[in-house]
Amino acid sequence: MGWRVGRGIGISVWDDHWIPGKDTDGWNHRNNSEVKLVFDLIDATNNMWKTDLVKSTFPADIAQRILQIPLAENPGDNFQLPSKIIIIVWRASWNYMPTLANLRSKRVADGTVCPRCRSGEEDVSYVFRFCPAAMEIWQMLDLSWVNNSMIQSFWDWLTWIFKRSTYKQC
């Protein structure tokens, strides 16, 4: 999931990798020289993103990703999840999973067809969303509502899941 934004005090808007699914290397989108830290993009009084500032500083697709990053209700809030879950979510959101599609792009694997169902390309979305085995697991966990095919990107889907989930479901 990238950085835990918190209050954004120690996170550089332009130099740190803090937007999931977006690499900031080589950015020339410094539309607003006043913005240096993520803290500058957060209304500390209401603990909300400064929506107008985010939209005027970044291209639309990046602004949308930023506005979907949840801010902690209190600066000290902490997700009480096992570290292995946090690591998997982080790796999936950054597409750092050893899927066959990723391994093929690095010339480590020849094929990309899912070894479980043999019917789709094994990328991060397929592993967690579209593989029949994944759908069956969601169903067995009584979480079949996560199978929302209206949401296209993996990051949007993951954000939607966390916004809609209860603490117990996480």
N, C-alpha and C positions, 0 to 999 in steps of 0.2 A: 504494500500500500504506500510505498514511498515514505516520506517523513510523517510523523505524527505532528500535525500542524500546531496544536495547542494554541498558544498566543502568537506564534510566528516570529518571535523576537530574534532567534538565531538562524533563521533560514533566509538565504539570499534568493531573491526572486529570479535573478538572471544566472547565477552560477551554480546553484544547488539543484539536484534532481528531486524535485518535490511534487511534481504533477504526474500521477500514475499514468503510464502508457505514453508519456511524452518525454523525449530526450531533449534537454535544453542546450546541448552542444551546438555551437555555431549560431545561436539565436541572434538575430539583428532586429528583434521586435521591441526595441527600447523606446516605445512611443511616449513614455512618461518618465522623465529623468528624476522626478520626485520620488518614484517608487523604487526602493532599494531592497527592503525586507518584506517578507510575507505579512509581517505585523502592519505594514503600511496599507495593506488591502483589507484589514479587518477593523470593523467598528467595535472597539473594545467595550464601549458602554452597553451595547446590545448583544455583543458576542455574535455578530453576523458579518458576512462578507459585505464589503462596500460594492454592491452590485454595479453601480454606474462606473466606478473607477476601474473595476475588473474588466468590464466590457469595453471601456475606452482605451485600456492599456494593452489588451491582448486581442489576437484574431478571434473570431466568433467560436471556432471549435475548441480552442484552448480555454477561452473564458468559460465556456459551458462545462468543461472538465473541472476547472477550479471551483466554480459555484456548486458543483456536486460533492466536493470534499467536505465531509461533515466536520464541524468544529466542536470541540469538547464543550459540554454545558458549563463546566467550571474548568479553569486552567489546570487543576490537578486531577481531572477525570482520567480514568485509566480503564482500558478494556481488560477485563479479568478473564482472558482466554488462555488456554494452554499455548505455550510458545510455538509448538509444532503447527498449530492452526494458524497463528499469526504469520509464520514463515510461509506456509502454503498459500495463504491469501496474498501475501506480498509477492511471492514468485509468480502466481497466476496473474495478478494485476499488471505486472511488468512484463509478462510473457517470457519469464525465465524458467519455464517448465521444460523438462526433457521430452517433449512430444515428438512424434516421428516427423512432423512438419518442421519443427525447429532443428532436429538432428539432421534432416536431409539438407536444410539450408547451410549447415556446417559440413556437409559431405561425410557425415558419420553413418547415416542410414540411406538405403536405396529407395525404399517405398515410404508412402505416407498413409497407407490404408490402416484404419484402426484394427489392431489385432484381436480385440474382443468381439466385434460384430462384423468386421470385414465389409462395412458398407459406407464408410465415410472417411474423409481425410482427418487424421488425428492431429488437431490443433487444440489450443487451450479451450476454445468455445465448445468444440465437439466433446472433449473429455468431460467437461462439467455440465454441459447443457443438452447436447443432441444425441449422444451415444445412447442406444436403448438400455445399456447397462446402467448408465448414469440416471436415466429417467426412472428406471426400476428402483434404484436406491432412494431417489427423492420420494418416490411413492411409498416405499417401505418405512421411511422415516416420517411419514405423514406430512411431507413438505412438497406435495405435487404442485402446489401453487407457484413454485419457483420456475416452472416450465412455461414461461411467458415468451412466446415466439415473436411477439410484437417488438421486443427490444432487440436491436440488431447487434450492437457492439458489446463485447464481453465486459468492458469497464462499466458501461451504462447498466448492464444487467446486474453486475456485482454490487454496484451502488444501490440499485433498486432493491436488491435482496436485503442489504444491511439496513436500509431505511424502513423496510416493511417488517423486518423480523423483530421478534421479542428477544429479550436477553436470554430466555430459556432456549429458544430456537437456535441461537448462536452457539 
